[in-house]
Amino acid sequence: MKDWRKLAAEAEQRHEKIPEKRKGPDLLLKAIKVLSFVAWLLMLVVILLVEKAKPEPETFFDRWMDLSTQQGWNLDLYHSAFLLMLSVMLLAFLGLVFNSVRRRRKTDSWRVNLILVFIMALVGSVHYLSLYKTLG
């Protein structure tokens, strides 16, 4: 019976003999990169919209000078951010589907940035839906 180290070495040698057929990034890999970039760009817009939509805290100087601040959420901006989060989730999901089609070799890996942006959009959407009953 052969030693397990020899069997593992033989398996590695077989993989080294297989020539690399990929010449560079194919159309699917380029699509994954574009989807990832657009999803993160839209997520940045979502963050900015939510920042503008949230109520401003009243400070000492606002009370002292009788300045008015935004008391509640700007529901129009918050709803727009929610719709953008849904589109981010769709783009990230498509990117992950393309990535799963692309993952056939040992060297191929999952795109962590697509997973992160999907989770961020999912958490933001759940947050919106939980607050929608109290805000709207």
CNS distance restraints for C-alpha pairs under 8 A (distance, minus, plus):
assign (resid   2 and name CA) (resid   6 and name CA) 6.78 0.50 0.50
assign (resid   2 and name CA) (resid   7 and name CA) 6.99 0.50 0.50
assign (resid   3 and name CA) (resid   7 and name CA) 6.61 0.50 0.50
assign (resid   4 and name CA) (resid   8 and name CA) 6.17 0.50 0.50
assign (resid   5 and name CA) (resid   9 and name CA) 6.12 0.50 0.50
assign (resid   6 and name CA) (resid  10 and name CA) 6.13 0.50 0.50
assign (resid   7 and name CA) (resid  11 and name CA) 6.27 0.50 0.50
assign (resid   8 and name CA) (resid  12 and name CA) 6.29 0.50 0.50
assign (resid   9 and name CA) (resid  13 and name CA) 6.19 0.50 0.50
assign (resid  10 and name CA) (resid  14 and name CA) 6.27 0.50 0.50
assign (resid  11 and name CA) (resid  15 and name CA) 6.53 0.50 0.50
assign (resid  12 and name CA) (resid  16 and name CA) 6.34 0.50 0.50
assign (resid  13 and name CA) (resid  17 and name CA) 6.42 0.50 0.50
assign (resid  14 and name CA) (resid  18 and name CA) 6.96 0.50 0.50
assign (resid  25 and name CA) (resid  29 and name CA) 5.73 0.50 0.50
assign (resid  25 and name CA) (resid  30 and name CA) 6.52 0.50 0.50
assign (resid  26 and name CA) (resid  30 and name CA) 6.36 0.50 0.50
assign (resid  27 and name CA) (resid  31 and name CA) 6.12 0.50 0.50
assign (resid  28 and name CA) (resid  32 and name CA) 6.26 0.50 0.50
assign (resid  28 and name CA) (resid  98 and name CA) 6.74 0.50 0.50
assign (resid  28 and name CA) (resid 102 and name CA) 7.23 0.50 0.50
assign (resid  29 and name CA) (resid  33 and name CA) 6.33 0.50 0.50
assign (resid  29 and name CA) (resid  99 and name CA) 7.77 0.50 0.50
assign (resid  29 and name CA) (resid 102 and name CA) 7.58 0.50 0.50
assign (resid  30 and name CA) (resid  34 and name CA) 6.22 0.50 0.50
assign (resid  31 and name CA) (resid  35 and name CA) 6.04 0.50 0.50
assign (resid  31 and name CA) (resid  95 and name CA) 7.64 0.50 0.50
assign (resid  32 and name CA) (resid  36 and name CA) 6.08 0.50 0.50
assign (resid  32 and name CA) (resid  95 and name CA) 5.12 0.50 0.50
assign (resid  32 and name CA) (resid  96 and name CA) 7.90 0.50 0.50
assign (resid  32 and name CA) (resid  98 and name CA) 6.61 0.50 0.50
assign (resid  32 and name CA) (resid  99 and name CA) 6.85 0.50 0.50
assign (resid  33 and name CA) (resid  37 and name CA) 6.17 0.50 0.50
assign (resid  34 and name CA) (resid  38 and name CA) 6.12 0.50 0.50
assign (resid  35 and name CA) (resid  39 and name CA) 5.97 0.50 0.50
assign (resid  35 and name CA) (resid  91 and name CA) 5.95 0.50 0.50
assign (resid  35 and name CA) (resid  92 and name CA) 6.85 0.50 0.50
assign (resid  35 and name CA) (resid  94 and name CA) 7.78 0.50 0.50
assign (resid  35 and name CA) (resid  95 and name CA) 5.92 0.50 0.50
assign (resid  36 and name CA) (resid  40 and name CA) 6.25 0.50 0.50
assign (resid  36 and name CA) (resid  91 and name CA) 7.55 0.50 0.50
assign (resid  36 and name CA) (resid  92 and name CA) 6.65 0.50 0.50
assign (resid  36 and name CA) (resid  95 and name CA) 6.83 0.50 0.50
assign (resid  36 and name CA) (resid 113 and name CA) 7.25 0.50 0.50
assign (resid  36 and name CA) (resid 114 and name CA) 6.02 0.50 0.50
assign (resid  37 and name CA) (resid  41 and name CA) 6.14 0.50 0.50
assign (resid  38 and name CA) (resid  42 and name CA) 6.10 0.50 0.50
assign (resid  38 and name CA) (resid  91 and name CA) 7.90 0.50 0.50
assign (resid  39 and name CA) (resid  43 and name CA) 6.11 0.50 0.50
assign (resid  39 and name CA) (resid  88 and name CA) 5.09 0.50 0.50
assign (resid  39 and name CA) (resid  89 and name CA) 7.94 0.50 0.50
assign (resid  39 and name CA) (resid  91 and name CA) 6.05 0.50 0.50
assign (resid  39 and name CA) (resid  92 and name CA) 6.42 0.50 0.50
assign (resid  39 and name CA) (resid 117 and name CA) 7.16 0.50 0.50
assign (resid  40 and name CA) (resid  44 and name CA) 6.22 0.50 0.50
assign (resid  40 and name CA) (resid  88 and name CA) 7.81 0.50 0.50
assign (resid  40 and name CA) (resid 117 and name CA) 6.75 0.50 0.50
assign (resid  41 and name CA) (resid  45 and name CA) 6.54 0.50 0.50
assign (resid  42 and name CA) (resid  46 and name CA) 6.19 0.50 0.50
assign (resid  42 and name CA) (resid  84 and name CA) 6.78 0.50 0.50
assign (resid  42 and name CA) (resid  85 and name CA) 7.85 0.50 0.50
assign (resid  42 and name CA) (resid  88 and name CA) 6.53 0.50 0.50
assign (resid  43 and name CA) (resid  47 and name CA) 6.22 0.50 0.50
assign (resid  43 and name CA) (resid  84 and name CA) 7.67 0.50 0.50
assign (resid  43 and name CA) (resid  85 and name CA) 7.01 0.50 0.50
assign (resid  43 and name CA) (resid  88 and name CA) 6.75 0.50 0.50
assign (resid  43 and name CA) (resid 117 and name CA) 7.44 0.50 0.50
assign (resid  43 and name CA) (resid 121 and name CA) 7.58 0.50 0.50
assign (resid  44 and name CA) (resid  48 and name CA) 6.34 0.50 0.50
assign (resid  45 and name CA) (resid  49 and name CA) 6.12 0.50 0.50
assign (resid  45 and name CA) (resid  81 and name CA) 7.86 0.50 0.50
assign (resid  46 and name CA) (resid  50 and name CA) 6.12 0.50 0.50
assign (resid  46 and name CA) (resid  81 and name CA) 4.97 0.50 0.50
assign (resid  46 and name CA) (resid  82 and name CA) 7.79 0.50 0.50
assign (resid  46 and name CA) (resid  84 and name CA) 6.46 0.50 0.50
assign (resid  46 and name CA) (resid  85 and name CA) 6.80 0.50 0.50
assign (resid  47 and name CA) (resid  51 and name CA) 6.13 0.50 0.50
assign (resid  47 and name CA) (resid  81 and name CA) 7.87 0.50 0.50
assign (resid  48 and name CA) (resid  52 and name CA) 6.29 0.50 0.50
assign (resid  49 and name CA) (resid  53 and name CA) 6.02 0.50 0.50
assign (resid  49 and name CA) (resid  77 and name CA) 6.04 0.50 0.50
assign (resid  49 and name CA) (resid  78 and name CA) 6.83 0.50 0.50
assign (resid  49 and name CA) (resid  80 and name CA) 7.78 0.50 0.50
assign (resid  49 and name CA) (resid  81 and name CA) 5.92 0.50 0.50
assign (resid  50 and name CA) (resid  54 and name CA) 6.09 0.50 0.50
assign (resid  50 and name CA) (resid  77 and name CA) 7.08 0.50 0.50
assign (resid  50 and name CA) (resid  78 and name CA) 5.93 0.50 0.50
assign (resid  50 and name CA) (resid  81 and name CA) 6.45 0.50 0.50
assign (resid  52 and name CA) (resid  74 and name CA) 7.89 0.50 0.50
assign (resid  52 and name CA) (resid  77 and name CA) 7.52 0.50 0.50
assign (resid  53 and name CA) (resid  73 and name CA) 5.45 0.50 0.50
assign (resid  53 and name CA) (resid  74 and name CA) 4.60 0.50 0.50
assign (resid  53 and name CA) (resid  75 and name CA) 7.04 0.50 0.50
assign (resid  53 and name CA) (resid  77 and name CA) 5.52 0.50 0.50
assign (resid  53 and name CA) (resid  78 and name CA) 5.73 0.50 0.50
assign (resid  54 and name CA) (resid  72 and name CA) 7.05 0.50 0.50
assign (resid  54 and name CA) (resid  73 and name CA) 4.83 0.50 0.50
assign (resid  54 and name CA) (resid  74 and name CA) 6.55 0.50 0.50
assign (resid  55 and name CA) (resid  69 and name CA) 7.89 0.50 0.50
assign (resid  55 and name CA) (resid  70 and name CA) 5.34 0.50 0.50
assign (resid  55 and name CA) (resid  71 and name CA) 5.42 0.50 0.50
assign (resid  55 and name CA) (resid  72 and name CA) 4.98 0.50 0.50
assign (resid  55 and name CA) (resid  73 and name CA) 5.15 0.50 0.50
assign (resid  55 and name CA) (resid  74 and name CA) 7.52 0.50 0.50
assign (resid  56 and name CA) (resid  69 and name CA) 6.06 0.50 0.50
assign (resid  56 and name CA) (resid  70 and name CA) 5.44 0.50 0.50
assign (resid  56 and name CA) (resid  71 and name CA) 6.62 0.50 0.50
assign (resid  57 and name CA) (resid  69 and name CA) 7.45 0.50 0.50
assign (resid  57 and name CA) (resid  71 and name CA) 7.91 0.50 0.50
assign (resid  58 and name CA) (resid  62 and name CA) 6.08 0.50 0.50
assign (resid  58 and name CA) (resid  63 and name CA) 7.16 0.50 0.50
assign (resid  58 and name CA) (resid  69 and name CA) 6.51 0.50 0.50
assign (resid  59 and name CA) (resid  63 and name CA) 6.56 0.50 0.50
assign (resid  60 and name CA) (resid  64 and name CA) 6.07 0.50 0.50
assign (resid  61 and name CA) (resid  65 and name CA) 5.91 0.50 0.50
assign (resid  62 and name CA) (resid  66 and name CA) 5.70 0.50 0.50
assign (resid  62 and name CA) (resid  67 and name CA) 4.77 0.50 0.50
assign (resid  62 and name CA) (resid  68 and name CA) 6.93 0.50 0.50
assign (resid  62 and name CA) (resid  69 and name CA) 7.62 0.50 0.50
assign (resid  63 and name CA) (resid  67 and name CA) 6.44 0.50 0.50
assign (resid  73 and name CA) (resid  78 and name CA) 7.44 0.50 0.50
assign (resid  73 and name CA) (resid 135 and name CA) 7.48 0.50 0.50
assign (resid  74 and name CA) (resid  78 and name CA) 6.23 0.50 0.50
assign (resid  75 and name CA) (resid  79 and name CA) 5.89 0.50 0.50
assign (resid  75 and name CA) (resid 135 and name CA) 7.78 0.50 0.50
assign (resid  75 and name CA) (resid 136 and name CA) 7.60 0.50 0.50
assign (resid  76 and name CA) (resid  80 and name CA) 6.24 0.50 0.50
assign (resid  77 and name CA) (resid  81 and name CA) 6.18 0.50 0.50
assign (resid  78 and name CA) (resid  82 and name CA) 6.26 0.50 0.50
assign (resid  78 and name CA) (resid 128 and name CA) 7.92 0.50 0.50
assign (resid  79 and name CA) (resid  83 and name CA) 6.33 0.50 0.50
assign (resid  80 and name CA) (resid  84 and name CA) 6.25 0.50 0.50
assign (resid  81 and name CA) (resid  85 and name CA) 6.12 0.50 0.50
assign (resid  82 and name CA) (resid  86 and name CA) 6.37 0.50 0.50
assign (resid  82 and name CA) (resid 124 and name CA) 7.56 0.50 0.50
assign (resid  82 and name CA) (resid 125 and name CA) 6.07 0.50 0.50
assign (resid  82 and name CA) (resid 128 and name CA) 6.73 0.50 0.50
assign (resid  83 and name CA) (resid  87 and name CA) 6.44 0.50 0.50
assign (resid  84 and name CA) (resid  88 and name CA) 6.13 0.50 0.50
assign (resid  85 and name CA) (resid  89 and name CA) 6.16 0.50 0.50
assign (resid  85 and name CA) (resid 121 and name CA) 5.09 0.50 0.50
assign (resid  85 and name CA) (resid 122 and name CA) 7.54 0.50 0.50
assign (resid  85 and name CA) (resid 124 and name CA) 7.11 0.50 0.50
assign (resid  85 and name CA) (resid 125 and name CA) 6.49 0.50 0.50
assign (resid  86 and name CA) (resid  90 and name CA) 6.27 0.50 0.50
assign (resid  86 and name CA) (resid 121 and name CA) 7.06 0.50 0.50
assign (resid  86 and name CA) (resid 125 and name CA) 7.26 0.50 0.50
assign (resid  87 and name CA) (resid  91 and name CA) 6.17 0.50 0.50
assign (resid  88 and name CA) (resid  92 and name CA) 6.03 0.50 0.50
assign (resid  88 and name CA) (resid 117 and name CA) 7.51 0.50 0.50
assign (resid  88 and name CA) (resid 118 and name CA) 7.00 0.50 0.50
assign (resid  88 and name CA) (resid 121 and name CA) 6.50 0.50 0.50
assign (resid  89 and name CA) (resid  93 and name CA) 5.93 0.50 0.50
assign (resid  89 and name CA) (resid 117 and name CA) 7.56 0.50 0.50
assign (resid  89 and name CA) (resid 118 and name CA) 5.14 0.50 0.50
assign (resid  89 and name CA) (resid 121 and name CA) 5.87 0.50 0.50
assign (resid  89 and name CA) (resid 122 and name CA) 6.87 0.50 0.50
assign (resid  90 and name CA) (resid  94 and name CA) 6.16 0.50 0.50
assign (resid  91 and name CA) (resid  95 and name CA) 6.15 0.50 0.50
assign (resid  92 and name CA) (resid  96 and name CA) 6.13 0.50 0.50
assign (resid  92 and name CA) (resid 114 and name CA) 5.32 0.50 0.50
assign (resid  92 and name CA) (resid 115 and name CA) 7.19 0.50 0.50
assign (resid  92 and name CA) (resid 117 and name CA) 6.83 0.50 0.50
assign (resid  92 and name CA) (resid 118 and name CA) 5.54 0.50 0.50
assign (resid  93 and name CA) (resid  97 and name CA) 6.16 0.50 0.50
assign (resid  93 and name CA) (resid 114 and name CA) 7.81 0.50 0.50
assign (resid  93 and name CA) (resid 118 and name CA) 7.06 0.50 0.50
assign (resid  94 and name CA) (resid  98 and name CA) 6.16 0.50 0.50
assign (resid  95 and name CA) (resid  99 and name CA) 5.99 0.50 0.50
assign (resid  95 and name CA) (resid 114 and name CA) 6.88 0.50 0.50
assign (resid  96 and name CA) (resid 100 and name CA) 6.07 0.50 0.50
assign (resid  96 and name CA) (resid 110 and name CA) 7.80 0.50 0.50
assign (resid  96 and name CA) (resid 111 and name CA) 7.43 0.50 0.50
assign (resid  96 and name CA) (resid 114 and name CA) 6.70 0.50 0.50
assign (resid  96 and name CA) (resid 115 and name CA) 7.56 0.50 0.50
assign (resid  97 and name CA) (resid 101 and name CA) 6.40 0.50 0.50
assign (resid  98 and name CA) (resid 102 and name CA) 6.20 0.50 0.50
assign (resid  99 and name CA) (resid 103 and name CA) 6.12 0.50 0.50
assign (resid  99 and name CA) (resid 110 and name CA) 6.61 0.50 0.50
assign (resid  99 and name CA) (resid 111 and name CA) 7.26 0.50 0.50
assign (resid 100 and name CA) (resid 110 and name CA) 7.60 0.50 0.50
assign (resid 102 and name CA) (resid 108 and name CA) 7.47 0.50 0.50
assign (resid 103 and name CA) (resid 108 and name CA) 5.16 0.50 0.50
assign (resid 103 and name CA) (resid 109 and name CA) 6.42 0.50 0.50
assign (resid 103 and name CA) (resid 110 and name CA) 7.61 0.50 0.50
assign (resid 104 and name CA) (resid 108 and name CA) 6.72 0.50 0.50
assign (resid 111 and name CA) (resid 115 and name CA) 6.75 0.50 0.50
assign (resid 112 and name CA) (resid 116 and name CA) 6.17 0.50 0.50
assign (resid 113 and name CA) (resid 117 and name CA) 6.12 0.50 0.50
assign (resid 114 and name CA) (resid 118 and name CA) 6.04 0.50 0.50
assign (resid 115 and name CA) (resid 119 and name CA) 6.19 0.50 0.50
assign (resid 116 and name CA) (resid 120 and name CA) 6.10 0.50 0.50
assign (resid 117 and name CA) (resid 121 and name CA) 6.11 0.50 0.50
assign (resid 118 and name CA) (resid 122 and name CA) 6.05 0.50 0.50
assign (resid 119 and name CA) (resid 123 and name CA) 6.07 0.50 0.50
assign (resid 120 and name CA) (resid 124 and name CA) 6.10 0.50 0.50
assign (resid 121 and name CA) (resid 125 and name CA) 6.01 0.50 0.50
assign (resid 122 and name CA) (resid 126 and name CA) 6.19 0.50 0.50
assign (resid 123 and name CA) (resid 127 and name CA) 6.08 0.50 0.50
assign (resid 124 and name CA) (resid 128 and name CA) 6.13 0.50 0.50
assign (resid 125 and name CA) (resid 129 and name CA) 6.16 0.50 0.50
assign (resid 126 and name CA) (resid 130 and name CA) 6.07 0.50 0.50
assign (resid 127 and name CA) (resid 131 and name CA) 6.17 0.50 0.50
assign (resid 128 and name CA) (resid 132 and name CA) 5.78 0.50 0.50
assign (resid 129 and name CA) (resid 133 and name CA) 7.20 0.50 0.50
assign (resid 130 and name CA) (resid 134 and name CA) 7.77 0.50 0.50
assign (resid 131 and name CA) (resid 135 and name CA) 5.94 0.50 0.50
assign (resid 132 and name CA) (resid 136 and name CA) 5.48 0.50 0.50
